[in-house]
Amino acid sequence: MSRRAVNITNLPRSPQEDRRRRAIMYTVMMLIRLTCFVLCIVLQGWWILVFGLGAIFLPYFAVVVGNAADSRGQLVERPGSIVRFDPTGDSGQSPVPPEKDSDS
């Protein structure tokens, strides 16, 4: 009987960890947006347009990224495919009965 190792990377993140990761991503994108606003004030020329567009469109992407679900854990194994671990090495099957002698 072959034993498959459990792959822990298939498990989804905990809700707290996922929420924290999304909040950090959102915060980073909003800091980039704030930087775009500051650069719009400081710079001149066509750079104002570039950073202005960044300041306008970054909130949309920040919300999309912030609401994105965790893609890990989509392939969850069903309980029927799980094999019970037996440290003794016994497969749980009864041994084959010995053959009867034909003399008796």
N, C-alpha and C positions, 0 to 999 in steps of 0.2 A: 504494500500500500504506500503510495507516495504522499508525503505531507507537504502542504504548501505553507510557505511562511506568510505571516500576516503583514500586509503592507500598510504601515501607519500613515504614509503620505496620502492615501486615498481618503482618509477621514477629513471631514470638513472642519474648518476652524470653529472655535467656540464662538458663540454670539458676542461675547465681550471683546475677544481678540479681533473679530471681524469689524465690529463697530469702531474700535480704536484705530485700526488700520485705515478705514474709510475716513475717519475724522482727521487723521494726519494728512492723508492725501488731499482732502478738501482745504485744510489749512495751508498747505504748501502752495496749492494753486491760487488761493486768495492772496498769499504773500507775493506771488509773482504778479498778480493783478495790481496790487498796490505799487509794486515796483514800476509797472507800466504807466500808472498814473503819474508817479513822480518823474519818470523819464519824459513823459509828454510835456510836463511843465519846464523841465530843464533843457531839453534838446530843441533843435530847430530843423526846419526843412522837412523832407519827406519822412524822417524818422518819427515825427509826430503821428503821421498816419499809421505807421507800422505798430507803434506801441498803443495808439488809440484803438486800433482794431483788436489788439490783444486784450486791452482793458474791457472792451465791449463783449467779446466772445468767450473769454475765459470763465465767466460765471456759468454759462451753459455747460461747458465741459466739466467744470468742477461739480456741478449737480449730478451730471450723468455718471461721473466716476464715483462720487459719494454714494449714489444709490445702487451702484453695480453690485450684484450678488457675487458671492464667492464661487468660483468655478471648480474648486476642488471638491471632491467627494460626490461627484455625479454618478460614479459607478460603484454603488454600494452592493456588496455581496449579500445574497439572500441567505437566511439562516439554514436553508436546506443544504447548502454547499459547505457548511462548516463541519469539520470533522472533530470529534471530541478527542482531546489529548489524553493519552494514557501513558504516564511515566514508566510503567512496568514494561511497556512494549507489547502487551497483549492487545490484540485487535478487537477483543470483545466477542469473537466468534468461538463457538464451542469446538474443541478439538475433534478431529475425525475419529469416530469410534474404531477400535481395533477390529480387524477381520476375525470372524468366527472360524474355529477349526472345523473341518468337515468330518473329523473323527467322532465328535460327540453326538 
